[in-house]
Amino acid sequence: MNLVKMYLESRAWVEVNLCNLQNNVKAFQSVLPKECKIMAAVKANAYGHGAILVATHLQEYGVTHFCVASVQEGIDLRKAGIKGDILILSYTPKDQLDLLIEYDLIQTIVDMEYAFMLREFQKNLRVHVGIDTGMHRLGERAERIEEIAKIWEFKNLHIEGIFSHLCVADSLESEDVHYTKEQIKKFNQAIETLKAKGKSSFATHLQGSYGVLNYPECQYDYARLGISLYGALSSSKDQTKVNLDLKPVLTLKSRISCIKHLKVGEKVGYGLAFQAIEESDIAVVSIGYADGIPRNLSERGYVLCHGKKAPIVGRICMDQLFIDVTKIPESKTNDEVVMIGSQEKENISAEMVADCVGTISNEILSRLGNRLERIVTTPILFQSDPCK
Ligand SMILES: *Cc1c(COP(=O)(O)O)cnc(C)c1O
């Protein structure tokens, strides 16, 4: 009842389709090697979907491994009752290291200098060793494997995994495929070298979404899935080797708060950027750039209203935006408007919004703001198998 109430009162909200989330988990399980487990990337509020909501349900679907970007994200999950492994993919400052222990979080070793710092901390820590195979972001360089191997001698560090990250796995251009294969090779060599030195009981992981979709032949212990688990690709232009039946989990909606009837020549909003060239009905929608709608979607994008496309006009404000509903005369105050998702026969994907403003869906989704309510739309309470 609570959910229904919230939904009715929201000015703007995110609907999370759990059937689609479960569908995506199953789709990946069907292509991942038997021994390979999903490590769900639930950083950045689960790419805007709501980290606690998503992780809680993923846990129900049998997902036991999660990765986040910060200690605080890990703590939030623990406080919400998330049990399995939680890996922090980035740097944790010295004065927050005690939190890793308190909340049983696994820390990434971002380079040798960081490994020494963790050793000085002296208390026992669970860690995964990051290895840089060519992205040159986090991880110690793979060429320095002899030094990396010394981390195993740091008695307070329990090395449970080693991993690397691919940086052009989304591209099927031959140059990029070559680069990715080199990264895979370097990672495998690092594993072999460590094993030859008698270090063995560590898990391995390399692939993110595109690593799995374009290099399904790889066999590691985990696949760190983010964007694809949410049923999106980064860009609608992306082709992948494996085509899974992934379904978008998120729908972003808002409401019409009022409608203005404009005379010819009247202008709208900041900068008076839109002018009515005919008598127009302009609806004000209660969502804006502070909710994560890119401001430069102004005058470019559209939304769905009564199953029809309504262009975004004028400048997008912090908390509202304008749409032209002249051709949708049935529009009225409080009507639902779809920013991302389907309505009747129309669909606006996160990829389409991203393409429209020259970015990737990851950015669009992960920036969806905290003001948005996150609501489960699956009628899970009412049917024994609602996803059928
Ligand atoms: C965010 C992240 C992922 C998930 O990437 P997707 O492309 O969204 O699947 C995987 N690995 C690392 C290191 C990340 O930072």
The ligand as an SDF file (V2000), in Angstrom:
LIG
                    3D

 15 15  0  0  0  0  0  0  0  0999 V2000
   31.6950    0.1650  -13.3210 C   0  0  0  0  0  0  0  0  0  0  0  0
   32.6520   -0.9420  -13.4970 C   0  0  0  0  0  0  0  0  0  0  0  0
   32.2200   -2.1590  -14.0600 C   0  0  0  0  0  0  0  0  0  0  0  0
   30.8550   -2.3360  -14.6770 C   0  0  0  0  0  0  0  0  0  0  0  0
   30.9290   -1.8960  -15.9980 O   0  0  0  0  0  0  0  0  0  0  0  0
   29.7310   -2.0100  -17.0430 P   0  0  0  0  0  0  0  0  0  0  0  0
   30.3560   -1.6620  -18.3350 O   0  0  0  0  0  0  0  0  0  0  0  0
   28.6850   -1.0500  -16.6200 O   0  0  0  0  0  0  0  0  0  0  0  0
   29.2440   -3.4200  -16.9970 O   0  0  0  0  0  0  0  0  0  0  0  0
   33.1300   -3.1880  -14.1020 C   0  0  0  0  0  0  0  0  0  0  0  0
   34.3820   -3.0480  -13.6320 N   0  0  0  0  0  0  0  0  0  0  0  0
   34.8310   -1.9040  -13.1060 C   0  0  0  0  0  0  0  0  0  0  0  0
   36.2390   -1.8210  -12.6240 C   0  0  0  0  0  0  0  0  0  0  0  0
   33.9840   -0.8080  -13.0400 C   0  0  0  0  0  0  0  0  0  0  0  0
   34.4480    0.3450  -12.5430 O   0  0  0  0  0  0  0  0  0  0  0  0
  1  2  1  0
  2  3  1  0
  2 14  2  0
  3  4  1  0
  3 10  2  0
  4  5  1  0
  5  6  1  0
  6  7  2  0
  6  8  1  0
  6  9  1  0
 10 11  1  0
 11 12  2  0
 12 13  1  0
 12 14  1  0
 14 15  1  0
M  END
$$$$
